[in-house]
Amino acid sequence: MENPGTYLAAMRHTAPLVHNITNYVAMNVMANVLLAAGASPAMVHAREEVAEFTPIAQALSINIGTISPHWAEAMEMAATVAGAQSLPWVLDPVAVGATGYRRALGARLVALRPTVIRGNASEILALAGATAAGKGADATESVETAETAARALARSCGAVVAVTGEVDFVTDGKCAARVANGHAMMPRVTALGCSLTGVAAAFLTGQDPFEATVAALAYYGLAGEHAGATAQGPGSFQTAFLDALYTLDAAALDAGARISLT
């Protein structure tokens, strides 16, 4: 894939309003990440207003990390409106295989046809109906283990499926890519994975879903590499990561992205 920086430049030019229904742990981190990247975050989850608010946004992200019945209803309402409005949206099926409640909600949200599904290997395997273990929101399977399930899930629901890990795998069921950018300290900071879902949603605005998702992952991972070059630990990494998201430009992304098409 050539020139992923063009997707970053287009996102920043649009500065999209991203409507996020995410978890309690991620809200503050995610808002700061989206602002640093060049997007505008909104955290709106009340079922009384999501249907009215969703059309105002340019993209939607849904994360089931700390679900409750009212939040689950709001997620389905927002996703339904997004579909009716042709608004791109991203599903983050956090720990979807952990309980029957999560599995049922995950299936209902997939049926509402997300533009992108982003999860770790265990989550993608579970969402695709395979037997998968998990340790909370953490994967216990490798990205490679979930590649076949990701392709099948993409074909069945029409979404781009991104399996994130040490080397990310992205597929629309026909094309596929691997993204090797990232840093080992990223999983040591809570909510960075959840925040990536919002960044992916921001990149989707007016852009090809497959290529925009690949570009978003490369941008995010490269920012992690830049942060890791100076950080002394998770605390300083988080600060350096926000700075890297802010300062990384299209030319640097084109030069540093490690993307291979398969």
ZIJOUR-V901191 format. One record per residue. RES is the residue in three letters. PSI is psi in radians with two decimals (999 if undefined). NEAR is the number of other ideal C-beta (glycine too) atoms within 8 Angstrom. D_CENTER is the distance of its C-alpha to the mean C-alpha in Angstrom with 1 decimal. Layout:
BEGIN
res=(RES:RES)
psi=(PSI:PSI)
near=(NEAR:NEAR)
d_center=(D_CENTER:D_CENTER)
END
This chain:
BEGIN
res=(MET:GLU:ASN:PRO:GLY:THR:TYR:LEU:ALA:ALA:MET:ARG:HIS:THR:ALA:PRO:LEU:VAL:HIS:ASN:ILE:THR:ASN:TYR:VAL:ALA:MET:ASN:VAL:MET:ALA:ASN:VAL:LEU:LEU:ALA:ALA:GLY:ALA:SER:PRO:ALA:MET:VAL:HIS:ALA:ARG:GLU:GLU:VAL:ALA:GLU:PHE:THR:PRO:ILE:ALA:GLN:ALA:LEU:SER:ILE:ASN:ILE:GLY:THR:ILE:SER:PRO:HIS:TRP:ALA:GLU:ALA:MET:GLU:MET:ALA:ALA:THR:VAL:ALA:GLY:ALA:GLN:SER:LEU:PRO:TRP:VAL:LEU:ASP:PRO:VAL:ALA:VAL:GLY:ALA:THR:GLY:TYR:ARG:ARG:ALA:LEU:GLY:ALA:ARG:LEU:VAL:ALA:LEU:ARG:PRO:THR:VAL:ILE:ARG:GLY:ASN:ALA:SER:GLU:ILE:LEU:ALA:LEU:ALA:GLY:ALA:THR:ALA:ALA:GLY:LYS:GLY:ALA:ASP:ALA:THR:GLU:SER:VAL:GLU:THR:ALA:GLU:THR:ALA:ALA:ARG:ALA:LEU:ALA:ARG:SER:CYS:GLY:ALA:VAL:VAL:ALA:VAL:THR:GLY:GLU:VAL:ASP:PHE:VAL:THR:ASP:GLY:LYS:CYS:ALA:ALA:ARG:VAL:ALA:ASN:GLY:HIS:ALA:MET:MET:PRO:ARG:VAL:THR:ALA:LEU:GLY:CYS:SER:LEU:THR:GLY:VAL:ALA:ALA:ALA:PHE:LEU:THR:GLY:GLN:ASP:PRO:PHE:GLU:ALA:THR:VAL:ALA:ALA:LEU:ALA:TYR:TYR:GLY:LEU:ALA:GLY:GLU:HIS:ALA:GLY:ALA:THR:ALA:GLN:GLY:PRO:GLY:SER:PHE:GLN:THR:ALA:PHE:LEU:ASP:ALA:LEU:TYR:THR:LEU:ASP:ALA:ALA:ALA:LEU:ASP:ALA:GLY:ALA:ARG:ILE:SER:LEU:THR)
psi=(2.19:2.55:0.99:-0.35:-0.43:-0.55:-0.64:-0.80:-0.72:-0.71:-0.80:-0.58:-0.69:-0.58:1.05:2.56:2.07:2.08:2.03:2.15:1.66:-2.98:2.87:-0.67:-0.61:-0.28:-0.93:-0.80:-0.78:-0.73:-0.77:-0.68:-0.81:-0.69:-0.74:-0.62:-0.46:0.14:3.09:2.05:2.58:2.30:1.66:2.01:-0.06:2.27:-0.37:-0.27:-0.13:-0.66:-0.56:-0.61:-0.64:-0.76:-0.27:-0.53:2.88:-0.22:2.79:2.44:2.45:2.23:2.16:0.41:-0.81:1.11:2.69:2.92:-0.75:-0.69:-0.69:-0.73:-0.73:-0.69:-0.81:-0.66:-0.81:-0.75:-0.64:-0.78:-0.74:-0.74:-0.75:-0.53:0.07:0.70:2.22:2.47:2.66:2.33:2.24:1.72:1.15:2.18:0.66:-0.44:0.00:-0.63:2.79:-0.61:-0.77:-0.72:-0.73:-0.75:-0.76:-0.76:-0.70:-0.69:-0.69:-0.65:-0.35:0.11:1.23:2.69:-0.70:2.46:2.16:2.13:3.03:3.08:-0.76:-0.70:-0.74:-0.72:-0.80:-0.73:-0.54:-0.06:0.07:2.78:2.17:2.39:3.04:2.78:1.47:-2.21:0.02:2.59:2.58:-0.09:2.76:2.79:-0.74:-0.62:-0.50:0.01:-0.77:-0.74:-0.65:-0.77:-0.76:-0.72:-0.74:-0.74:-0.63:-0.56:-0.07:0.24:2.74:2.30:2.18:2.07:1.97:2.51:-2.62:-0.76:2.07:2.61:2.25:2.32:2.60:0.24:-0.35:-1.06:2.76:2.69:2.69:2.45:2.05:0.13:2.63:3.08:2.54:-0.36:-0.22:-0.74:-0.15:-0.10:2.09:2.50:0.05:-0.64:-0.78:-0.69:-0.55:-0.60:-0.72:-0.68:-0.73:-0.73:-0.72:-0.69:-0.36:-0.33:1.90:0.30:2.77:2.19:-0.74:-0.94:-0.65:-0.67:-0.77:-0.78:-0.70:-0.74:-0.71:-0.76:-0.82:-0.79:-0.68:-0.66:-0.67:-0.68:-0.76:-0.73:-0.73:-0.36:-0.39:-0.31:2.54:-0.21:-3.07:-0.62:-0.89:-0.47:-0.75:-0.77:-0.80:-0.55:-0.76:-0.74:-0.70:-0.70:-0.69:-0.70:-0.38:2.20:-3.14:-0.72:-0.73:-0.65:-0.75:-0.67:-0.59:-0.20:2.34:1.47:2.30:2.25:2.47:999)
near=(10:3:6:16:14:9:14:16:10:11:16:9:6:9:8:12:11:17:15:16:15:15:11:6:10:14:11:6:15:16:10:9:14:16:10:10:13:9:14:9:12:10:10:10:8:8:10:4:8:16:9:7:11:15:8:7:13:8:16:17:16:15:13:16:14:7:10:6:5:8:12:11:9:13:14:11:12:16:15:10:13:13:10:6:8:4:13:12:15:18:14:15:15:12:13:14:13:7:6:5:7:14:11:8:13:14:9:9:15:14:7:11:9:14:10:17:16:13:15:12:15:16:16:17:15:15:15:11:4:7:4:12:8:14:6:6:8:9:11:8:10:8:13:6:8:16:12:6:11:14:12:10:15:14:8:6:11:6:14:13:16:14:15:11:11:4:9:14:15:16:14:12:8:4:7:11:14:11:15:10:13:13:10:7:13:13:8:7:12:6:10:13:12:17:13:13:14:18:15:17:16:16:15:15:12:5:11:5:12:11:11:13:16:14:17:14:16:16:18:13:15:15:12:16:12:11:15:12:6:6:12:3:7:9:6:10:16:10:8:13:15:11:10:13:13:8:7:12:9:9:7:10:16:10:6:10:15:8:12:7:7:5)
d_center=(19.4:21.3:20.5:16.7:17.9:19.0:15.4:15.1:18.5:17.9:15.0:17.3:20.2:18.6:17.2:15.3:15.4:12.1:13.0:11.0:12.4:11.1:13.4:16.5:15.6:12.5:14.0:16.0:13.9:10.9:13.7:15.2:12.2:11.7:15.5:15.9:13.7:15.8:14.1:15.6:14.0:15.6:15.4:17.4:17.8:21.5:22.3:25.3:23.4:19.9:21.6:23.4:20.6:17.9:19.9:20.4:16.7:15.4:11.9:10.6:7.7:9.1:8.9:12.2:12.9:16.2:17.3:20.8:22.7:22.5:18.8:18.3:20.7:18.9:15.6:17.7:19.6:16.8:15.3:18.9:19.5:16.5:17.9:21.3:20.4:18.4:15.6:12.2:9.6:6.4:7.2:6.3:9.8:10.8:14.2:14.8:17.9:19.5:21.5:22.9:21.6:18.0:18.7:20.4:17.8:15.1:17.7:18.5:15.0:14.7:18.1:17.0:15.2:11.5:10.9:7.8:7.2:4.9:7.3:10.2:13.4:15.2:12.7:12.6:16.4:17.0:15.2:17.3:20.3:21.2:22.6:20.2:20.8:18.6:19.3:17.5:13.8:14.8:15.3:19.0:18.6:17.9:15.4:18.5:19.5:16.6:16.9:19.5:17.8:14.6:17.1:19.0:16.1:15.1:18.8:19.4:16.9:16.4:12.6:10.9:9.8:7.9:9.6:8.9:12.1:15.1:14.8:11.6:12.6:11.4:13.7:14.8:17.7:20.0:18.6:16.6:15.7:15.2:13.9:16.1:15.1:14.5:16.8:18.2:18.1:14.4:14.4:17.5:15.9:14.6:11.3:9.9:7.3:6.6:7.0:4.5:2.2:5.7:6.5:4.9:6.8:9.6:10.1:10.7:13.7:16.7:15.4:15.3:12.0:12.5:13.7:11.4:8.3:10.7:11.8:8.7:8.4:12.1:12.3:10.3:12.3:15.4:15.2:15.2:18.3:20.0:19.6:20.8:23.9:25.3:23.9:26.4:24.1:21.0:22.4:23.2:20.0:18.0:20.4:20.4:16.7:16.7:19.7:18.2:15.3:18.1:20.6:18.9:20.0:19.8:22.8:21.5:18.2:20.5:22.7:20.3:17.6:18.3:17.2:19.3:19.5:20.9)
END
